[in-house]
Amino acid sequence: MIENFRHRGLKRLYEHGDRSRLRSDIADKAELYLSVLDTAETLEELDIIGFGFHALRGNLKGFYSVYVSRNHRIIFRFEDGKAFDIDLVDYH
């Protein structure tokens, strides 16, 4: 279950299906992954082939990341079946 967002574009996509705040090459994959995040109860359910799911380290320890496009990742925290602080970041 999704609890909250950091990224306004992802929030609008999730709540209203509004893709206007996201690049078109990101929106489809982001929408798919948000639906997975919303229904997942365990971390294992989030490890989808092709998304590059992994835990982050350093100052983002406690967050997880998935691949959305060449440069973009969705990051989030996941605790007790709930996703928090969902954000879209540019790694480059």
QUIBELWO-V234029 format. One line per field, one symbol per residue. ss: DSSP state (a for helix, b for strand, c for the rest). burial: 1 if it has 9 or more other ideal C-beta (glycine too) atoms within 8 Angstrom, else 0. A space follows every 50 residues. Layout:
BEGIN
ss = ???
burial = ???
END
This chain:
BEGIN
ss = cbccbccaaaaaaaaacccccccaaaaaaaaaaaaaaaacccaaaacccc cccbbccaaaccbbbbbccccbbbbbbbbccbbbbbbbbbcc
burial = 01001010111111000010010001101110110111010000110100 101001000000111101100111111100011111110000
END
